[in-house]
Amino acid sequence: MKSTKEQVLQILTDAAGSYISGQEIAKQLYVTRASVWKAIRALRLDGHRIEAVTNKGYRLHADPDSLTRERIAIFLDRYVDNKEPAPEELHVLIQDPERLQVFETVASTNTIAAGISGLSMEDTNENRLCAVVIADRQTAGRGRRGRDFYSPKGSGIYMSLLVHPKENAQLSTGFTCMMAVAASRAIAKILDLQIGIKWVNDLFCQGKKVAGILTEGSVSVEDNSVSGVIIGIGINVYAPEDGFPKDIETVAGSLLPAGMAETDLRNRLCAAVITEFLRIFHADDPSAFLEEYRSRSFLTGQYVRINDFSGRAYKYALVEGIDDAFHLCVRYDNGEKEALSSGEVSVVRY
């Protein structure tokens, strides 16, 4: 059962920027006008911009597109109403503030998720999405190989999912690829944009990197065993006001250009990414999304440079495809073939 505050927020959101009287809200919810006023006050304390005008009522400002737990829960709730896959987990996220946490600023959402890893121990015999951590800004966002992930305020989505797999948790490219497909689906559904995947963890739109994924293990402090998996994703939704830093400005891009904004876009995207991930995670045949991953990969048929992470040694090869274990299959100039389980590649431009 949703709280009065959550129900009031949903009514104001559905009003799409129009005024609605306190009396009408009270009538819809079968509560007193005093209860409506208390809910409005609580929503304002949460950061929602709600205007009150005599003889008109209340109006929720559509701008800015601020990330809030309440709004994300509203869109997750609509997936539950539509009987999408795994509604029980979505219901838990909606109801339990510990399971769905939204912050203004954190060092890293992956770090926060690791700190609540005890939640994953409650579901030791099941595949479960245990918790989701979302932030408007990261001060120490992490990418692969210890790199920083630029995470400015008000322009992106920085989200980590804490997952407990039924089998022994093993860090593999499978979880990263699962999130890559889920996020690609969500972006396509919400914004009708075509997303390409650059093996193994980057999403591209119109030739620019718009998202990166980092998968890590959640370790039990009791026996040092891997108790869960944390899949972190950062999505550049809007172009930063001051632009991207010089070191990434030629590579990084955003889903929407500077100066453009859509009401509740980031909240809708968060809900869609979570739901699409659950759809794949709970599929009868989890490997079924492999074909979609292959179809979205733009490296197949490309000549690439392979970095061994030392910064000194490189190899060059033709990408022939992706195998059933999500390895990148390449053929070197001497005819030798290899299936890469990790690494970093870049397309060679002639």
C-alpha positions in Angstrom: 0.0 0.0 0.0 1.5 3.3 -1.1 1.7 6.2 1.4 -0.4 9.3 1.0 2.7 11.2 0.1 3.4 8.8 -2.8 -0.2 8.9 -4.0 -0.3 12.7 -3.9 3.0 12.8 -6.0 1.5 10.4 -8.5 -1.7 12.6 -8.9 0.4 15.7 -9.4 2.7 14.0 -11.9 -0.3 12.7 -13.8 -1.7 16.2 -13.9 1.2 17.0 -16.2 1.9 20.6 -15.0 -1.8 21.5 -14.5 -3.3 22.7 -11.3 -5.4 20.4 -9.1 -7.1 21.5 -6.0 -6.4 20.0 -2.6 -10.1 19.2 -2.3 -10.0 17.1 -5.5 -6.9 15.3 -4.3 -8.5 14.6 -0.9 -11.6 13.3 -2.7 -9.6 10.9 -4.9 -7.6 9.5 -2.0 -10.5 9.5 0.6 -8.4 11.5 3.0 -8.7 14.9 4.7 -7.4 18.1 3.1 -5.1 18.4 6.2 -3.5 15.0 5.1 -3.0 16.4 1.6 -1.3 19.5 3.0 1.0 17.3 5.1 1.9 15.2 2.1 2.6 18.4 0.0 4.9 19.7 2.8 6.8 16.4 3.0 7.2 16.3 -0.8 8.6 19.9 -0.8 11.1 18.8 1.9 12.1 16.0 -0.4 13.0 18.6 -3.0 9.9 18.6 -5.2 8.9 22.0 -6.6 5.2 22.3 -5.9 3.4 25.6 -6.5 0.3 26.5 -4.5 -2.2 29.1 -5.9 -5.4 30.2 -4.2 -8.5 29.0 -6.0 -6.4 26.9 -8.3 -4.7 24.4 -6.2 -1.3 22.7 -6.5 1.0 22.2 -9.5 4.1 20.2 -9.8 6.8 21.9 -11.8 7.8 19.7 -14.7 11.3 21.2 -14.8 13.9 20.3 -13.7 14.2 16.6 -14.5 15.3 15.8 -10.9 16.0 12.3 -9.8 13.9 11.3 -6.8 13.0 8.0 -5.2 9.3 8.8 -5.2 9.2 9.5 -9.0 11.2 6.4 -9.9 8.9 4.4 -7.7 5.9 5.8 -9.6 7.2 4.5 -12.9 8.3 1.2 -11.4 4.7 0.9 -10.0 3.3 1.3 -13.5 5.4 -1.7 -14.7 3.9 -3.7 -11.8 0.4 -2.6 -12.9 1.2 -3.8 -16.4 2.2 -7.2 -15.1 5.8 -7.0 -16.4 8.2 -9.7 -15.4 9.3 -10.1 -11.8 6.7 -7.8 -10.2 7.5 -9.1 -6.8 11.0 -7.5 -6.9 9.7 -4.3 -8.3 7.1 -4.2 -5.5 9.9 -4.6 -2.9 11.9 -1.8 -4.5 8.9 0.5 -4.4 8.0 -0.3 -0.8 11.4 -0.6 0.9 13.6 2.6 1.1 16.6 0.4 1.9 16.2 -1.5 -1.4 15.9 1.5 -3.6 18.1 4.4 -2.5 18.5 7.7 -4.4 21.1 10.2 -3.4 22.0 13.7 -4.5 25.8 13.1 -4.3 27.9 10.1 -3.5 31.5 9.1 -4.0 30.4 6.0 -6.0 27.1 4.1 -6.3 29.1 0.8 -6.5 30.7 1.6 -3.2 27.3 2.3 -1.6 25.9 -0.9 -3.0 28.9 -2.9 -1.6 28.1 -1.4 1.8 24.6 -2.9 1.8 25.7 -6.3 0.5 24.2 -8.0 3.5 20.9 -7.7 1.7 22.1 -10.3 -0.8 22.6 -12.9 1.9 18.9 -13.1 2.5 18.3 -14.7 -0.9 21.0 -17.4 -1.0 18.9 -19.9 -3.0 17.4 -17.6 -5.5 18.3 -15.3 -8.4 17.3 -11.9 -6.9 17.8 -8.2 -7.5 18.5 -7.2 -3.9 18.9 -3.4 -4.1 19.4 -0.5 -6.4 21.5 2.7 -5.6 21.1 5.8 -7.8 22.8 9.2 -7.6 22.6 12.5 -9.4 26.3 13.0 -9.0 29.4 11.0 -8.2 32.6 12.6 -6.9 34.7 9.4 -7.4 32.9 7.5 -10.1 34.9 4.5 -11.3 35.4 3.1 -14.7 37.4 0.0 -15.8 41.0 -0.4 -14.9 40.9 2.3 -12.2 39.8 5.1 -14.5 37.6 7.9 -13.4 34.0 8.1 -14.7 32.9 11.7 -15.2 29.7 12.1 -13.2 28.5 15.7 -13.1 25.3 16.9 -11.4 22.0 17.1 -13.3 23.1 15.5 -16.5 23.3 11.8 -16.1 22.2 8.6 -14.4 24.6 6.8 -12.1 23.1 3.5 -10.9 24.3 0.3 -9.3 22.3 -3.0 -9.0 23.1 -5.4 -6.2 22.3 -8.9 -7.5 22.4 -12.3 -5.9 22.6 -15.1 -8.5 21.3 -18.6 -7.6 24.6 -20.2 -8.6 27.9 -19.3 -7.0 28.5 -15.6 -7.9 31.4 -15.3 -10.4 32.5 -12.1 -12.0 32.1 -12.5 -15.7 31.3 -10.5 -18.8 27.8 -12.1 -18.7 26.5 -9.6 -16.2 28.0 -6.7 -18.0 26.5 -7.8 -21.3 23.2 -8.3 -19.6 23.2 -4.7 -18.5 24.4 -3.5 -21.9 21.3 -5.1 -23.6 18.9 -3.9 -20.8 20.1 -0.3 -21.0 20.0 -0.4 -24.8 16.4 -1.6 -24.8 15.4 1.0 -22.2 17.0 3.9 -24.1 15.4 2.7 -27.4 11.9 2.5 -25.7 12.0 5.8 -24.0 13.9 7.9 -26.6 13.7 5.9 -29.8 17.5 6.0 -30.2 19.6 3.3 -31.7 22.3 2.1 -29.3 25.4 0.2 -30.3 27.5 -1.9 -28.0 31.3 -1.8 -28.0 32.6 -4.9 -26.4 32.5 -5.3 -23.5 31.1 -2.5 -21.5 30.5 0.7 -23.5 27.3 2.0 -25.2 27.5 4.3 -28.2 25.0 6.5 -29.9 25.8 8.4 -33.1 29.5 7.5 -32.8 29.9 8.8 -29.3 30.2 6.9 -26.0 27.0 7.6 -23.9 27.3 5.0 -21.2 29.8 2.7 -19.4 29.3 -0.4 -17.2 31.5 -1.6 -14.3 30.8 -5.1 -12.8 32.3 -5.9 -9.4 32.0 -8.6 -6.7 30.4 -8.0 -3.4 32.6 -9.8 -0.8 31.3 -11.1 2.6 33.3 -9.8 5.5 32.8 -13.1 7.4 34.5 -15.5 5.1 35.7 -13.3 2.2 33.5 -15.1 -0.2 31.7 -13.4 -3.1 28.2 -12.9 -1.8 26.8 -11.0 -4.7 27.5 -9.0 -7.9 27.3 -5.3 -8.3 26.6 -4.0 -11.8 27.2 -0.2 -12.1 26.2 1.9 -15.1 26.7 5.5 -15.9 24.5 7.1 -18.7 25.1 10.5 -20.1 21.5 11.7 -20.6 22.1 15.4 -21.1 25.3 17.2 -22.3 27.0 18.8 -19.3 26.5 22.6 -19.1 30.3 23.2 -19.2 30.9 20.4 -21.7 33.0 17.3 -21.2 36.6 17.5 -19.9 39.3 17.9 -22.6 40.6 14.3 -22.2 37.2 12.8 -23.2 35.5 15.4 -25.2 36.3 13.7 -28.5 34.9 10.4 -27.4 32.0 11.2 -24.9 28.5 12.1 -26.0 25.0 12.3 -24.5 21.6 11.0 -25.4 20.2 14.5 -25.8 22.1 17.7 -26.7 22.8 20.7 -24.4 19.8 22.8 -23.6 17.3 20.1 -24.2 15.3 18.4 -21.4 12.3 16.2 -21.0 10.0 15.9 -18.0 11.0 13.0 -15.7 13.2 11.5 -18.4 15.9 10.3 -16.0 13.3 8.8 -13.6 11.6 7.0 -16.5 15.0 5.7 -17.8 16.0 4.4 -14.3 12.7 2.5 -14.0 13.0 1.1 -17.6 16.7 0.0 -17.1 15.8 -1.8 -13.9 12.8 -3.6 -15.5 14.6 -4.6 -18.7 17.4 -6.0 -16.6 14.9 -8.1 -14.6 13.3 -9.3 -17.7 16.6 -10.7 -18.9 17.8 -11.9 -15.5 14.6 -13.9 -15.0 14.2 -15.2 -18.5 13.6 -18.9 -18.9 16.6 -19.0 -21.2 19.0 -16.2 -19.9 21.3 -16.7 -22.8 18.5 -15.7 -25.2 19.7 -12.1 -25.0 23.1 -13.1 -26.5 21.7 -12.7 -30.1 20.5 -9.2 -29.3 24.0 -8.4 -27.9 25.6 -9.7 -31.1 23.2 -7.7 -33.2 24.0 -4.5 -31.3 27.7 -5.0 -31.4 29.4 -2.8 -33.9 32.9 -4.4 -33.7 32.2 -7.5 -35.8 33.9 -7.1 -39.1 36.1 -4.3 -37.9 39.9 -4.3 -37.7 40.9 -3.4 -34.1 43.9 -2.7 -31.9 44.0 -4.8 -28.8 45.5 -3.3 -25.6 47.0 -5.6 -23.1 46.5 -2.9 -20.4 50.3 -2.4 -19.9 50.2 0.6 -22.2 53.2 -0.8 -24.1 52.1 -3.8 -26.1 49.4 -3.9 -28.8 48.1 -6.5 -31.2 46.0 -6.0 -34.3 43.2 -8.3 -35.4 40.0 -8.6 -37.3 36.9 -9.1 -35.2 34.9 -12.2 -36.3 32.1 -12.1 -33.7 31.2 -13.0 -30.2 31.0 -16.6 -28.9 28.4 -18.1 -26.5 30.5 -17.1 -23.5 30.5 -13.4 -24.6 34.2 -13.7 -25.6 35.4 -11.5 -28.5 36.5 -13.7 -31.3 39.4 -12.3 -33.3 41.8 -13.4 -36.1 45.3 -12.0 -36.2 47.2 -11.2 -39.4 49.1 -14.5 -39.2 45.8 -16.4 -39.3 45.8 -17.3 -35.6 42.5 -17.0 -33.8 41.7 -16.2 -30.2 38.6 -15.7 -28.0 39.3 -12.8 -25.7 37.6 -13.0 -22.3 38.8 -9.5 -21.2 40.7 -6.6 -22.6 40.2 -3.3 -24.4 40.0 -2.8 -28.1 39.7 0.2 -30.4 38.7 0.4 -34.0 41.6 1.1 -36.3 40.9 4.1 -38.6 42.4 4.2 -42.0 
